[in-house]
Amino acid sequence: MFVFSEHVNLKKERLMCGIVGYTGSREASPILIGGLRRLEYRGYDSAGLALLGEDGDMQVYKAVGKVANLEDLIKDKNLSSGTGIAHTRWATHGAPSTINSHPHQSQSGRFAIVHNGIIENYAVIRKRLMGMGYTFRSETDTEVLVQLLEYMVTNRGITDTVEAVRATLKEVIGAYAICILDRTRPGEIILAKQSSPLVVGVGEGNSEFFVGSDASPIVEYTKEVIYLEDAQIARIVPGQPISITTIENRCVQPHVQHLEMSIGSLEKGGYDHFMLKEIFEQPQVLRDCMRGRVLPSRHSIVLSALSSHSEVLTHAGRFIIISCGTSWHAGLIGKQLIENFCDTPVEVEYASEFRYRNPVIRKDDVVIAISQSGETADTLAAMQLAKEKGAFLFGIVNVIGSSIARTATTGIYTHVGPEVGVASTKAFTGQLTVLSMFALALGHLKGTITDGFYHEAVDELYHIPDKMEKVLEEDARIADMAKQFTYARNFLYLGRGYNYPLAMEGALKLKEISYIHAEGYPAAEMKHGPIALIDADMPVVFVATQRHIYDKAISNIQEVKSRKGKVYAIVFEGDENVSKVADFAIKVPVTSDFLSPIVSTVPLQLLAYHVAVNKGLNVDMPRNLAKSVTVE
Ligand code: M6R
């Protein structure tokens, strides 16, 4: 369930890096490398680790590029150590380089740190420390943390490491999740968090501890985890209970949670790429998403967030959806669903725009934040702004316990499992499923849709996964078609109504993994400009599954064809007319218009996937992108 948290400070931007830590009786380095691999999706321009031996000997290794480079670097080294911290970086302060990679060490080499976040006042601190003779090696903001820590110990004489960390953090402004090793304290790791997530996995009887910037590096070892809250400092030592205090030195009782996430859900499961696995698992994860919520025997939908907040939601004067990227496209479809079924106006905004204007929020506004990761910085900041202005916050989130989930007053988890591929696929269809459930259930509660329509729609929604399975059978044909598009330089995606946001989503999928320029347009707008681009080299993907505008779709396709454009159409089974004019047609099972985007998105995902594979690109980790966009 969503948990309201007062402590999430959303004003600070965070860095898209991954953190892993381990202390216990096993060899730390394989655990750290394995964990970094799982976190590589967060950022991947360099990686590094620090190991602390029982005698206080510290070894630090760093490599530019993927985690595999770090693995290569350490493979012949003697790394026997049960305590270590590691990091995979996505550069913001200072170029990707070995020097700028984490871990960073203090001047004397006593402390090593890995950090996810941004220290906003780093320049001032750095100047001050340099004035006192401290030498900096990197261009990063992170290095000030570790040098300031050393200053607290040597210049201020603070002997206890946790106290020195506390004094350090009191001087910094910014966001951080940090892990620190101290050569004088073998076996110990100090952790702290502010606005960046940090999770501790607890081994049997506190015999060992695992640390991650999310739970994915931890779940193969333990399911018992503690999510640190903002302004907390923790100390982990094998054989002792975790000790947590706040920056203000108040003791905190650890709250251990049991995770349901399985390791299988993090593996590729026989597929060549996570993206393909995630496309193919959509029917199953959508069944999971609907389990216990869509009740076929009663032809109804039960959503606890709706039951417990029915007053606010049924009386909402307006919904404002805030999100980014794919989640924003889901929001645009959500707008049509909610307006059609609930008769309540909906605005959809890029979170990044919303947060930097002065949006008018009325007291009966409900803000819906949509996010796969639950960590997108712009969405978090937009929520914070909406909260300050008195809006009721509702979340549609995939990652359980994430910052957005904790910030929302209530909401609905998509429950599609971990999504690793940078290109969002199952998270999108999960969001559409949740939005459909929400709009139908709310419309029924408000009486803005009839019982008959509601019951039929619920039954149809329940069977959507079966229809997706049929579309997935078309994979080989789509792969074949993709061969003809692989060398196109531009693509146009067109659709109307519910299919317009889908056209934008199809274009986003293609551009982010195949680096081909693509644009999604409302089909009727084509003649107001984009038609000038159409020639024999311009493939046009047309999603033509909206019944009431079917004839108009045919006219639009003919306009493209008469300018020699190549048309790739997605149509319903039984279609004759579009299939005749299009160069290629993929037929998807017939569904109601409002549910068709869930089904029609599958061929768009597969097309983008196969084009990228044909081009030999890294589908799961496209250049310049990261899975969680935790910077502005
Ligand atoms: O985790 P979120 O849903 O908040 O992420 C929003 C976008 O960053 C994300 O959808 C991005 O556009 C994906 N790479 C799209 O495939």
Residues whose N, C-alpha, C, O or C-beta is under 5 A from the ligand:
A	BS01	M6R	C324 G325 T326 S327 I370 S371 Q372 S373 G374 T376 V422 A423 S424 K627 V629
